[in-house]
Amino acid sequence: MAPRDDLGRQSHPAVAAAVAALTPSTEALRDLVRAFRSAMAAGLAGRPSSLKMLPTFVEQPRGDESGRVIVVDWGGTNGRVSVIELGGGDARMVAEDDFAFRESDRTGSAERVFDVIAGAVERVVRGESGPLPLGLVYSFPARLERVDRALALSLTKGWRTVGLEGHDVAELLRVALGRRGLGRVTVAAVANDTVAALILQSYRIRGHAAVATPAEVGLILGTGTNQAADLPGAGIRNHESGNFDGVEAVAAPWDRALDRELADPAPGAQRFEKMAAGGYLGEILRRAIVDLGRSTPLFRWAGSATDTPWSLDTVRLSGVAADESEDRSGTDEILRALGVISTLEERLAVRELARAVGGRAARLVAAALLGTLTFIDPELDSEHTVAVDGGVYGGYPGFAERVRDGLRELARAQRAGRVHLAYVKDSTSAGAAVIAAVAARRQA
């Protein structure tokens, strides 16, 4: 017998089958936990692995870091410079300035790019006295050699800047700051947003109790996803966990088609991210709907925007998940914006599929987290704090609780109860400021 939808009606068999394809078994997810742990071990040992386990050269804060820090957050056409004041476990933004690049800058010189950034730094430090450490959040591929040295790798997002690849981005910024006479601003650290979340939560914890156990795992779950963790004997490592390929074992046909047809990230790359992160969830739902429209009486929506790839984004998916009206009027409004006139049966089916896509993402996140946590503490005998940031975790209805449910499903309630998920909203700049302050203290 086909399962029933959330109004108690029997689901169409094809919809039920699609939901089943998007619902991995508990045992399959436990296999994924084990595969994640194995990939971590291989990455740390330098063996082939889809988890890179990159060293970050970042140390945990003591909690007494204080003073003002400059943070540059750049990873695309727009960026931001902030002045962050640290003290007592609190990180407060006191000034900021946005900067933007012209289209021509994407293929121009690195000198021009860093001059734009240095100009924004100059604007925010007016009136600031004394030496100022700076943390650079560089959201393009890079190889860190020290906390304050990162060599730019192949650029992404359409950038082809001349003189950037292979060069130290921190040094390029130092030189640009020097051209403006900003010698008192010292580039102390190049930071990763996932590590920043971890470090900010540790700073908050230790700012109130210096001997407290810091956060051990950082998780970003927004358009993309990544993990970082403080591993015994290995320090704080950046997993680049969006690239974990063990999810192939639980992939649905729409996941495989998306991976095969997408050019960036390339086929085979970022497999975990393509099944769990916000940049892809709406597209997975859209593909399932289009596929079912070819084989069932439902979703005969030819000519609507649902035929267009990426038209059904995760914001709309979130809206469907939040719709509790009896006739699913919220879902109807979302579909009408896409040129679709739907029946109640179709709206209920869309909700079932949306819940399956979102629920699977949360369970995959729980499995990957459990892989890291049991690598640190195989029996979860101790308390552990995970710092989480990102729009999907913080904004998708019920997502945080579904991750907790996934941990309870996979680790059982008592052990899962020792895992504390702390939402650290908008953590990147504040966390990068703490990283820079810790690095500056070591460099002094």
C-alpha positions as a Markdown table, in Angstrom:
| # | Residue | x | y | z |
|---|---|---|---|---|
| 1 | Met | 0.0 | 0.0 | 0.0 |
| 2 | Ala | 1.3 | 3.4 | -0.9 |
| 3 | Pro | 2.1 | 5.8 | 2.0 |
| 4 | Arg | -0.3 | 8.7 | 2.9 |
| 5 | Asp | 0.5 | 12.4 | 2.5 |
| 6 | Asp | 0.3 | 14.9 | 5.4 |
| 7 | Leu | -3.5 | 15.3 | 4.9 |
| 8 | Gly | -4.0 | 11.5 | 5.2 |
| 9 | Arg | -4.6 | 10.9 | 1.5 |
| 10 | Gln | -2.9 | 8.0 | -0.2 |
| 11 | Ser | 0.1 | 9.1 | -2.2 |
| 12 | His | 0.4 | 8.3 | -5.9 |
| 13 | Pro | 2.6 | 5.2 | -6.2 |
| 14 | Ala | 5.2 | 7.0 | -8.3 |
| 15 | Val | 5.4 | 9.8 | -5.8 |
| 16 | Ala | 5.8 | 7.3 | -3.0 |
| 17 | Ala | 8.6 | 5.6 | -5.0 |
| 18 | Ala | 10.4 | 8.9 | -5.5 |
| 19 | Val | 10.1 | 9.7 | -1.8 |
| 20 | Ala | 11.6 | 6.3 | -1.1 |
| 21 | Ala | 14.5 | 7.0 | -3.4 |
| 22 | Leu | 15.2 | 10.2 | -1.5 |
| 23 | Thr | 15.1 | 8.4 | 1.9 |
| 24 | Pro | 18.2 | 6.4 | 2.7 |
| 25 | Ser | 17.9 | 3.7 | 5.2 |
| 26 | Thr | 19.4 | 4.1 | 8.7 |
| 27 | Glu | 21.9 | 1.3 | 7.9 |
| 28 | Ala | 22.9 | 3.0 | 4.7 |
| 29 | Leu | 23.6 | 6.2 | 6.6 |
| 30 | Arg | 25.6 | 4.3 | 9.3 |
| 31 | Asp | 27.7 | 2.9 | 6.4 |
| 32 | Leu | 28.2 | 6.5 | 5.3 |
| 33 | Val | 29.4 | 7.5 | 8.8 |
| 34 | Arg | 32.0 | 4.7 | 8.6 |
| 35 | Ala | 33.0 | 5.8 | 5.1 |
| 36 | Phe | 33.4 | 9.4 | 6.3 |
| 37 | Arg | 35.7 | 8.4 | 9.1 |
| 38 | Ser | 37.8 | 6.3 | 6.7 |
| 39 | Ala | 38.1 | 9.2 | 4.3 |
| 40 | Met | 39.2 | 11.4 | 7.2 |
| 41 | Ala | 41.9 | 9.0 | 8.1 |
| 42 | Ala | 43.1 | 8.6 | 4.5 |
| 43 | Gly | 43.2 | 12.4 | 4.0 |
| 44 | Leu | 45.2 | 12.9 | 7.2 |
| 45 | Ala | 47.6 | 10.2 | 6.2 |
| 46 | Gly | 48.2 | 11.8 | 2.7 |
| 47 | Arg | 46.5 | 8.9 | 0.9 |
| 48 | Pro | 43.9 | 9.4 | -1.9 |
| 49 | Ser | 40.7 | 10.7 | -0.3 |
| 50 | Ser | 37.8 | 12.9 | -1.2 |
| 51 | Leu | 38.3 | 14.7 | 2.2 |
| 52 | Lys | 41.4 | 16.9 | 1.9 |
| 53 | Met | 41.9 | 17.4 | 5.7 |
| 54 | Leu | 43.9 | 20.6 | 5.1 |
| 55 | Pro | 46.0 | 22.1 | 7.9 |
| 56 | Thr | 44.8 | 25.6 | 8.9 |
| 57 | Phe | 47.6 | 26.6 | 11.3 |
| 58 | Val | 44.9 | 28.1 | 13.5 |
| 59 | Glu | 45.0 | 27.7 | 17.3 |
| 60 | Gln | 42.0 | 27.8 | 19.7 |
| 61 | Pro | 41.5 | 31.1 | 21.5 |
| 62 | Arg | 42.1 | 31.5 | 25.2 |
| 63 | Gly | 39.0 | 33.7 | 25.6 |
| 64 | Asp | 40.9 | 36.8 | 26.8 |
| 65 | Glu | 41.7 | 38.2 | 23.3 |
| 66 | Ser | 40.7 | 41.9 | 23.2 |
| 67 | Gly | 41.0 | 45.0 | 21.1 |
| 68 | Arg | 40.1 | 46.0 | 17.6 |
| 69 | Val | 40.8 | 43.8 | 14.5 |
| 70 | Ile | 40.2 | 44.5 | 10.8 |
| 71 | Val | 38.6 | 41.8 | 8.8 |
| 72 | Val | 38.5 | 41.7 | 5.0 |
| 73 | Asp | 35.9 | 39.2 | 3.6 |
| 74 | Trp | 36.4 | 38.7 | -0.1 |
| 75 | Gly | 35.3 | 35.9 | -2.3 |
| 76 | Gly | 33.6 | 37.4 | -5.4 |
| 77 | Thr | 32.5 | 40.6 | -7.1 |
| 78 | Asn | 31.6 | 42.2 | -3.7 |
| 79 | Gly | 33.3 | 42.2 | -0.4 |
| 80 | Arg | 33.4 | 43.9 | 3.0 |
| 81 | Val | 35.9 | 45.3 | 5.4 |
| 82 | Ser | 34.9 | 45.4 | 9.1 |
| 83 | Val | 36.3 | 46.7 | 12.3 |
| 84 | Ile | 35.6 | 44.1 | 15.0 |
| 85 | Glu | 36.0 | 44.8 | 18.7 |
| 86 | Leu | 36.9 | 41.8 | 20.8 |
| 87 | Gly | 36.5 | 41.5 | 24.6 |
| 88 | Gly | 35.1 | 39.1 | 27.2 |
| 89 | Gly | 34.1 | 36.5 | 24.6 |
| 90 | Asp | 32.1 | 39.0 | 22.6 |
| 91 | Ala | 32.9 | 40.1 | 19.1 |
| 92 | Arg | 31.2 | 43.4 | 18.1 |
| 93 | Met | 31.2 | 45.1 | 14.7 |
| 94 | Val | 31.9 | 48.8 | 15.1 |
| 95 | Ala | 32.5 | 49.9 | 11.5 |
| 96 | Glu | 32.3 | 48.5 | 8.0 |
| 97 | Asp | 32.7 | 49.4 | 4.4 |
| 98 | Asp | 31.7 | 47.5 | 1.3 |
| 99 | Phe | 33.8 | 47.3 | -1.8 |
| 100 | Ala | 32.9 | 46.1 | -5.3 |
| 101 | Phe | 34.8 | 45.2 | -8.5 |
| 102 | Arg | 34.1 | 46.0 | -12.1 |
| 103 | Glu | 33.6 | 43.2 | -14.6 |
| 104 | Ser | 37.0 | 44.1 | -16.1 |
| 105 | Asp | 38.7 | 43.5 | -12.7 |
| 106 | Arg | 38.0 | 39.8 | -13.1 |
| 107 | Thr | 40.6 | 39.6 | -15.9 |
| 108 | Gly | 42.7 | 42.5 | -14.8 |
| 109 | Ser | 45.8 | 42.7 | -12.5 |
| 110 | Ala | 46.1 | 41.4 | -9.0 |
| 111 | Glu | 47.5 | 44.8 | -8.1 |
| 112 | Arg | 44.3 | 46.5 | -9.1 |
| 113 | Val | 42.2 | 44.0 | -7.1 |
| 114 | Phe | 44.2 | 44.5 | -3.9 |
| 115 | Asp | 44.3 | 48.2 | -4.3 |
| 116 | Val | 40.5 | 48.2 | -4.3 |
| 117 | Ile | 40.5 | 46.2 | -1.1 |
| 118 | Ala | 43.2 | 48.4 | 0.5 |
| 119 | Gly | 41.1 | 51.4 | -0.3 |
| 120 | Ala | 38.2 | 50.0 | 1.7 |
| 121 | Val | 40.6 | 49.2 | 4.6 |
| 122 | Glu | 41.8 | 52.8 | 4.5 |
| 123 | Arg | 38.3 | 54.1 | 4.8 |
| 124 | Val | 37.4 | 52.0 | 7.9 |
| 125 | Val | 40.7 | 52.6 | 9.8 |
| 126 | Arg | 40.4 | 56.4 | 9.7 |
| 127 | Gly | 40.5 | 57.5 | 13.3 |
| 128 | Glu | 41.8 | 54.2 | 14.5 |
| 129 | Ser | 45.2 | 54.4 | 16.3 |
| 130 | Gly | 47.9 | 51.9 | 17.1 |
| 131 | Pro | 48.8 | 48.7 | 15.4 |
| 132 | Leu | 45.8 | 46.8 | 14.0 |
| 133 | Pro | 45.9 | 43.0 | 13.1 |
| 134 | Leu | 43.9 | 42.0 | 10.0 |
| 135 | Gly | 42.2 | 38.8 | 9.1 |
| 136 | Leu | 41.6 | 38.0 | 5.5 |
| 137 | Val | 38.7 | 35.7 | 4.6 |
| 138 | Tyr | 39.7 | 34.5 | 1.2 |
| 139 | Ser | 37.0 | 32.4 | -0.4 |
| 140 | Phe | 38.8 | 31.1 | -3.4 |
| 141 | Pro | 40.9 | 28.0 | -3.5 |
| 142 | Ala | 44.3 | 28.5 | -1.8 |
| 143 | Arg | 47.0 | 26.4 | -0.1 |
| 144 | Leu | 47.9 | 27.6 | 3.3 |
| 145 | Glu | 51.5 | 27.3 | 4.3 |
| 146 | Arg | 51.2 | 29.3 | 7.5 |
| 147 | Val | 48.3 | 31.1 | 9.2 |
| 148 | Asp | 49.5 | 34.3 | 7.4 |
| 149 | Arg | 50.6 | 32.8 | 4.1 |
| 150 | Ala | 48.2 | 31.4 | 1.5 |
| 151 | Leu | 49.1 | 30.6 | -2.1 |
| 152 | Ala | 46.2 | 31.3 | -4.5 |
| 153 | Leu | 45.3 | 28.2 | -6.6 |
| 154 | Ser | 43.2 | 28.1 | -9.8 |
| 155 | Leu | 40.5 | 30.8 | -9.6 |
| 156 | Thr | 36.8 | 30.1 | -9.7 |
| 157 | Lys | 33.5 | 32.0 | -10.2 |
| 158 | Gly | 34.6 | 33.4 | -13.5 |
| 159 | Trp | 37.8 | 35.2 | -12.2 |
| 160 | Arg | 41.0 | 35.1 | -14.3 |
| 161 | Thr | 43.0 | 37.7 | -12.4 |
| 162 | Val | 46.6 | 38.2 | -13.8 |
| 163 | Gly | 49.3 | 37.7 | -11.2 |
| 164 | Leu | 47.3 | 36.0 | -8.5 |
| 165 | Glu | 47.5 | 32.3 | -9.0 |
| 166 | Gly | 50.6 | 30.9 | -7.3 |
| 167 | His | 51.1 | 34.1 | -5.3 |
| 168 | Asp | 50.6 | 34.7 | -1.5 |
| 169 | Val | 47.4 | 36.6 | -1.1 |
| 170 | Ala | 48.4 | 37.9 | 2.3 |
| 171 | Glu | 51.6 | 39.4 | 0.9 |
| 172 | Leu | 49.7 | 40.9 | -2.0 |
| 173 | Leu | 47.4 | 42.6 | 0.5 |
| 174 | Arg | 50.4 | 43.7 | 2.6 |
| 175 | Val | 52.0 | 45.4 | -0.4 |
| 176 | Ala | 48.7 | 47.1 | -1.3 |
| 177 | Leu | 48.3 | 48.4 | 2.2 |
| 178 | Gly | 51.9 | 49.7 | 2.1 |
| 179 | Arg | 51.1 | 51.7 | -1.1 |
| 180 | Arg | 48.5 | 53.5 | 1.0 |
| 181 | Gly | 50.8 | 54.1 | 4.0 |
| 182 | Leu | 48.9 | 51.7 | 6.2 |
| 183 | Gly | 51.9 | 50.0 | 7.7 |
| 184 | Arg | 50.2 | 49.9 | 11.1 |
| 185 | Val | 47.7 | 47.3 | 9.7 |
| 186 | Thr | 49.3 | 43.9 | 9.8 |
| 187 | Val | 47.9 | 40.9 | 7.9 |
| 188 | Ala | 48.0 | 38.4 | 10.7 |
| 189 | Ala | 45.9 | 35.5 | 9.3 |
| 190 | Val | 44.1 | 34.1 | 6.3 |
| 191 | Ala | 40.9 | 32.5 | 7.5 |
| 192 | Asn | 38.4 | 30.0 | 6.3 |
| 193 | Asp | 34.7 | 30.6 | 7.0 |
| 194 | Thr | 34.1 | 27.2 | 8.5 |
| 195 | Val | 37.1 | 27.5 | 10.8 |
| 196 | Ala | 35.8 | 31.0 | 11.7 |
| 197 | Ala | 32.6 | 29.5 | 13.0 |
| 198 | Leu | 34.4 | 27.0 | 15.2 |
| 199 | Ile | 36.8 | 29.6 | 16.6 |
| 200 | Leu | 34.1 | 32.2 | 17.3 |
| 201 | Gln | 32.1 | 29.7 | 19.4 |
| 202 | Ser | 35.2 | 28.6 | 21.2 |
| 203 | Tyr | 35.9 | 32.3 | 22.0 |
| 204 | Arg | 32.4 | 32.7 | 23.4 |
| 205 | Ile | 32.7 | 29.6 | 25.5 |
| 206 | Arg | 36.2 | 30.5 | 26.9 |
| 207 | Gly | 35.3 | 34.2 | 27.3 |
| 208 | His | 33.0 | 33.1 | 30.1 |
| 209 | Ala | 35.1 | 30.2 | 31.5 |
| 210 | Ala | 38.7 | 30.1 | 30.4 |
| 211 | Val | 39.2 | 26.4 | 31.3 |
| 212 | Ala | 36.1 | 25.3 | 29.4 |
| 213 | Thr | 36.3 | 22.8 | 26.5 |
| 214 | Pro | 36.2 | 24.7 | 23.2 |
| 215 | Ala | 34.1 | 23.9 | 20.2 |
| 216 | Glu | 35.6 | 21.0 | 18.3 |
| 217 | Val | 33.7 | 21.1 | 15.0 |
| 218 | Gly | 32.7 | 23.9 | 12.7 |
| 219 | Leu | 29.9 | 23.4 | 10.1 |
| 220 | Ile | 28.8 | 25.8 | 7.3 |
| 221 | Leu | 25.4 | 24.9 | 5.8 |
| 222 | Gly | 24.2 | 27.4 | 3.3 |
| 223 | Thr | 24.5 | 27.6 | -0.5 |
| 224 | Gly | 27.5 | 25.3 | 0.0 |
| 225 | Thr | 28.7 | 23.2 | 2.9 |
| 226 | Asn | 31.9 | 22.4 | 4.7 |
| 227 | Gln | 33.3 | 21.1 | 8.0 |
| 228 | Ala | 36.4 | 21.8 | 10.0 |
| 229 | Ala | 37.4 | 20.1 | 13.2 |
| 230 | Asp | 40.0 | 20.3 | 16.0 |
| 231 | Leu | 41.5 | 16.8 | 15.8 |
| 232 | Pro | 43.7 | 15.3 | 18.6 |
| 233 | Gly | 47.3 | 15.3 | 17.4 |
| 234 | Ala | 46.5 | 16.9 | 14.1 |
| 235 | Gly | 45.2 | 20.4 | 15.0 |
| 236 | Ile | 42.4 | 22.3 | 13.3 |
| 237 | Arg | 41.8 | 20.8 | 9.9 |
| 238 | Asn | 39.6 | 22.0 | 7.0 |
| 239 | His | 37.8 | 18.9 | 5.7 |
| 240 | Glu | 36.5 | 20.4 | 2.4 |
| 241 | Ser | 33.7 | 18.0 | 3.2 |
| 242 | Gly | 31.5 | 19.2 | 0.4 |
| 243 | Asn | 33.7 | 17.0 | -1.8 |
| 244 | Phe | 33.0 | 13.8 | 0.1 |
| 245 | Asp | 32.1 | 11.2 | -2.5 |
| 246 | Gly | 30.7 | 8.4 | -0.2 |
| 247 | Val | 27.2 | 9.7 | -0.8 |
| 248 | Glu | 27.2 | 8.0 | -4.2 |
| 249 | Ala | 25.9 | 4.9 | -2.4 |
| 250 | Val | 22.7 | 6.7 | -1.4 |
| 251 | Ala | 22.3 | 9.0 | -4.5 |
| 252 | Ala | 18.9 | 9.1 | -6.3 |
| 253 | Pro | 18.6 | 9.2 | -10.1 |
| 254 | Trp | 18.2 | 13.1 | -10.0 |
| 255 | Asp | 21.4 | 13.5 | -8.0 |
| 256 | Arg | 23.3 | 11.5 | -10.5 |
| 257 | Ala | 21.9 | 13.4 | -13.5 |
| 258 | Leu | 22.6 | 16.7 | -11.8 |
| 259 | Asp | 26.2 | 15.7 | -11.1 |
| 260 | Arg | 26.7 | 14.4 | -14.6 |
| 261 | Glu | 25.3 | 17.5 | -16.3 |
| 262 | Leu | 26.8 | 20.3 | -14.2 |
| 263 | Ala | 30.0 | 21.8 | -15.4 |
| 264 | Asp | 31.0 | 23.7 | -12.3 |
| 265 | Pro | 31.6 | 22.0 | -9.9 |
| 266 | Ala | 32.7 | 19.3 | -12.4 |
| 267 | Pro | 31.1 | 15.8 | -12.5 |
| 268 | Gly | 32.4 | 13.8 | -9.6 |
| 269 | Ala | 33.3 | 16.9 | -7.5 |
| 270 | Gln | 31.5 | 18.2 | -4.5 |
| 271 | Arg | 29.1 | 15.2 | -4.4 |
| 272 | Phe | 28.1 | 15.7 | -0.8 |
| 273 | Glu | 27.5 | 19.4 | -1.4 |
| 274 | Lys | 25.3 | 18.6 | -4.4 |
| 275 | Met | 23.0 | 16.5 | -2.2 |
| 276 | Ala | 23.0 | 18.5 | 1.0 |
| 277 | Ala | 23.6 | 22.2 | 0.4 |
| 278 | Gly | 21.1 | 24.9 | -0.3 |
| 279 | Gly | 22.5 | 25.7 | -3.8 |
| 280 | Tyr | 21.2 | 22.4 | -5.0 |
| 281 | Leu | 18.1 | 21.2 | -3.0 |
| 282 | Gly | 15.6 | 23.1 | -5.1 |
| 283 | Glu | 17.0 | 21.8 | -8.3 |
| 284 | Ile | 16.8 | 18.2 | -7.1 |
| 285 | Leu | 13.1 | 18.8 | -6.3 |
| 286 | Arg | 12.6 | 20.4 | -9.8 |
| 287 | Arg | 14.2 | 17.4 | -11.5 |
| 288 | Ala | 12.1 | 14.9 | -9.6 |
| 289 | Ile | 8.9 | 16.9 | -10.5 |
| 290 | Val | 9.8 | 17.0 | -14.2 |
| 291 | Asp | 10.6 | 13.3 | -14.2 |
| 292 | Leu | 7.3 | 12.4 | -12.6 |
| 293 | Gly | 5.5 | 14.7 | -15.0 |
| 294 | Arg | 6.6 | 12.4 | -17.9 |
| 295 | Ser | 5.4 | 9.2 | -16.2 |
| 296 | Thr | 2.3 | 10.1 | -14.2 |
| 297 | Pro | -0.9 | 12.1 | -14.6 |
| 298 | Leu | 0.7 | 14.6 | -12.1 |
| 299 | Phe | 2.8 | 17.7 | -12.9 |
| 300 | Arg | 1.8 | 18.1 | -16.5 |
| 301 | Trp | 3.3 | 21.5 | -16.5 |
| 302 | Ala | 5.0 | 21.8 | -19.9 |
| 303 | Gly | 5.8 | 25.4 | -20.8 |
| 304 | Ser | 6.1 | 26.5 | -17.2 |
| 305 | Ala | 9.2 | 27.7 | -15.5 |
| 306 | Thr | 9.7 | 24.3 | -14.0 |
| 307 | Asp | 11.1 | 23.2 | -17.3 |
| 308 | Thr | 14.0 | 25.7 | -16.7 |
| 309 | Pro | 17.0 | 24.4 | -14.7 |
| 310 | Trp | 17.5 | 26.1 | -11.3 |
| 311 | Ser | 14.1 | 27.9 | -11.5 |
| 312 | Leu | 13.0 | 26.2 | -8.3 |
| 313 | Asp | 15.5 | 27.5 | -5.8 |
| 314 | Thr | 15.9 | 26.6 | -2.1 |
| 315 | Val | 14.1 | 29.7 | -1.0 |
| 316 | Arg | 11.0 | 28.4 | -2.7 |
| 317 | Leu | 11.7 | 24.9 | -1.4 |
| 318 | Ser | 11.8 | 26.4 | 2.1 |
| 319 | Gly | 8.4 | 28.1 | 1.4 |
| 320 | Val | 6.8 | 24.8 | 0.5 |
| 321 | Ala | 8.2 | 23.3 | 3.7 |
| 322 | Ala | 6.8 | 26.1 | 5.8 |
| 323 | Asp | 3.3 | 25.9 | 4.2 |
| 324 | Glu | 0.8 | 24.5 | 6.8 |
| 325 | Ser | -2.4 | 25.8 | 5.3 |
| 326 | Glu | -5.2 | 23.3 | 4.7 |
| 327 | Asp | -5.3 | 23.9 | 0.9 |
| 328 | Arg | -1.5 | 24.5 | 0.7 |
| 329 | Ser | -2.2 | 28.0 | -0.6 |
| 330 | Gly | 1.4 | 29.0 | 0.1 |
| 331 | Thr | 2.6 | 26.3 | -2.2 |
| 332 | Asp | 0.0 | 27.3 | -4.8 |
| 333 | Glu | 1.4 | 30.9 | -4.7 |
| 334 | Ile | 4.9 | 29.6 | -5.2 |
| 335 | Leu | 3.9 | 27.5 | -8.1 |
| 336 | Arg | 1.8 | 30.2 | -9.7 |
| 337 | Ala | 5.0 | 32.4 | -9.7 |
| 338 | Leu | 6.5 | 29.7 | -11.8 |
| 339 | Gly | 3.6 | 29.7 | -14.3 |
| 340 | Val | 1.9 | 26.6 | -12.8 |
| 341 | Ile | -1.8 | 26.1 | -12.1 |
| 342 | Ser | -1.8 | 23.1 | -9.7 |
| 343 | Thr | -4.3 | 20.8 | -8.1 |
| 344 | Leu | -4.4 | 20.1 | -4.4 |
| 345 | Glu | -3.1 | 16.6 | -5.1 |
| 346 | Glu | -0.1 | 18.0 | -6.9 |
| 347 | Arg | 0.6 | 20.5 | -4.2 |
| 348 | Leu | 0.5 | 17.8 | -1.6 |
| 349 | Ala | 2.8 | 15.7 | -3.7 |
| 350 | Val | 5.2 | 18.7 | -4.1 |
| 351 | Arg | 5.3 | 19.0 | -0.3 |
| 352 | Glu | 6.0 | 15.3 | 0.2 |
| 353 | Leu | 8.9 | 15.5 | -2.3 |
| 354 | Ala | 10.2 | 18.7 | -0.8 |
| 355 | Arg | 10.1 | 17.2 | 2.7 |
| 356 | Ala | 12.0 | 14.2 | 1.4 |
| 357 | Val | 14.7 | 16.4 | -0.2 |
| 358 | Gly | 15.1 | 18.5 | 2.8 |
| 359 | Gly | 14.9 | 15.7 | 5.3 |
| 360 | Arg | 17.5 | 13.7 | 3.4 |
| 361 | Ala | 19.9 | 16.7 | 3.4 |
| 362 | Ala | 19.6 | 17.0 | 7.2 |
| 363 | Arg | 20.2 | 13.3 | 7.7 |
| 364 | Leu | 23.3 | 13.4 | 5.4 |
| 365 | Val | 24.6 | 16.4 | 7.5 |
| 366 | Ala | 24.0 | 14.4 | 10.7 |
| 367 | Ala | 25.9 | 11.4 | 9.2 |
| 368 | Ala | 28.9 | 13.5 | 8.2 |
| 369 | Leu | 28.9 | 15.2 | 11.6 |
| 370 | Leu | 28.8 | 11.9 | 13.3 |
| 371 | Gly | 31.7 | 10.7 | 11.2 |
| 372 | Thr | 33.8 | 13.5 | 12.5 |
| 373 | Leu | 32.7 | 13.3 | 16.1 |
| 374 | Thr | 33.3 | 9.5 | 16.3 |
| 375 | Phe | 36.7 | 10.0 | 14.7 |
| 376 | Ile | 37.5 | 12.3 | 17.7 |
| 377 | Asp | 35.6 | 10.2 | 20.3 |
| 378 | Pro | 34.6 | 6.8 | 19.0 |
| 379 | Glu | 31.9 | 6.1 | 21.7 |
| 380 | Leu | 30.8 | 9.7 | 22.2 |
| 381 | Asp | 31.7 | 9.4 | 25.9 |
| 382 | Ser | 32.3 | 13.1 | 26.3 |
| 383 | Glu | 30.4 | 16.3 | 25.6 |
| 384 | His | 31.1 | 18.0 | 22.2 |
| 385 | Thr | 30.1 | 21.4 | 20.8 |
| 386 | Val | 29.5 | 21.9 | 17.0 |
| 387 | Ala | 29.4 | 25.5 | 15.8 |
| 388 | Val | 27.0 | 25.8 | 12.9 |
| 389 | Asp | 26.4 | 28.8 | 10.5 |
| 390 | Gly | 24.6 | 29.1 | 7.2 |
| 391 | Gly | 21.2 | 30.0 | 5.8 |
| 392 | Val | 19.9 | 26.5 | 5.4 |
| 393 | Tyr | 20.6 | 25.5 | 9.0 |
| 394 | Gly | 19.3 | 28.8 | 10.4 |
| 395 | Gly | 16.5 | 29.5 | 8.0 |
| 396 | Tyr | 15.0 | 26.4 | 6.5 |
| 397 | Pro | 12.0 | 25.4 | 8.6 |
| 398 | Gly | 12.8 | 22.6 | 11.0 |
| 399 | Phe | 16.2 | 21.9 | 9.5 |
| 400 | Ala | 18.1 | 22.2 | 12.7 |
| 401 | Glu | 15.8 | 19.8 | 14.5 |
| 402 | Arg | 16.0 | 17.3 | 11.7 |
| 403 | Val | 19.8 | 17.3 | 12.0 |
| 404 | Arg | 19.3 | 16.6 | 15.7 |
| 405 | Asp | 16.8 | 13.8 | 14.9 |
| 406 | Gly | 19.4 | 12.4 | 12.5 |
| 407 | Leu | 22.0 | 12.3 | 15.2 |
| 408 | Arg | 19.6 | 10.5 | 17.5 |
| 409 | Glu | 18.7 | 8.1 | 14.7 |
| 410 | Leu | 22.3 | 7.2 | 14.0 |
| 411 | Ala | 23.9 | 7.4 | 17.5 |
| 412 | Arg | 20.9 | 6.8 | 19.7 |
| 413 | Ala | 19.5 | 9.3 | 22.1 |
| 414 | Gln | 21.9 | 9.1 | 25.0 |
| 415 | Arg | 25.1 | 9.5 | 22.9 |
| 416 | Ala | 23.5 | 12.1 | 20.6 |
| 417 | Gly | 22.5 | 14.1 | 23.7 |
| 418 | Arg | 26.2 | 14.8 | 24.3 |
| 419 | Val | 26.4 | 16.6 | 21.0 |
| 420 | His | 25.6 | 20.3 | 21.3 |
| 421 | Leu | 24.8 | 22.2 | 18.1 |
| 422 | Ala | 25.4 | 25.9 | 18.6 |
| 423 | Tyr | 24.0 | 28.2 | 15.9 |
| 424 | Val | 26.6 | 31.0 | 15.4 |
| 425 | Lys | 24.8 | 33.3 | 12.9 |
| 426 | Asp | 26.9 | 35.5 | 10.6 |
| 427 | Ser | 30.1 | 34.1 | 12.2 |
| 428 | Thr | 32.6 | 34.7 | 9.4 |
| 429 | Ser | 33.9 | 38.2 | 10.2 |
| 430 | Ala | 33.7 | 37.9 | 13.9 |
| 431 | Gly | 35.4 | 34.5 | 13.8 |
| 432 | Ala | 38.1 | 35.7 | 11.5 |
| 433 | Ala | 38.8 | 38.6 | 13.9 |
| 434 | Val | 39.4 | 36.1 | 16.7 |
| 435 | Ile | 41.7 | 34.0 | 14.4 |
| 436 | Ala | 43.7 | 37.2 | 13.6 |
| 437 | Ala | 43.9 | 38.2 | 17.2 |
| 438 | Val | 45.2 | 34.8 | 18.3 |
| 439 | Ala | 47.7 | 34.8 | 15.4 |
| 440 | Ala | 48.9 | 38.3 | 16.2 |
| 441 | Arg | 49.6 | 37.4 | 19.8 |
| 442 | Arg | 51.7 | 34.5 | 18.6 |
| 443 | Gln | 53.6 | 36.7 | 16.1 |
| 444 | Ala | 54.3 | 39.5 | 18.6 |
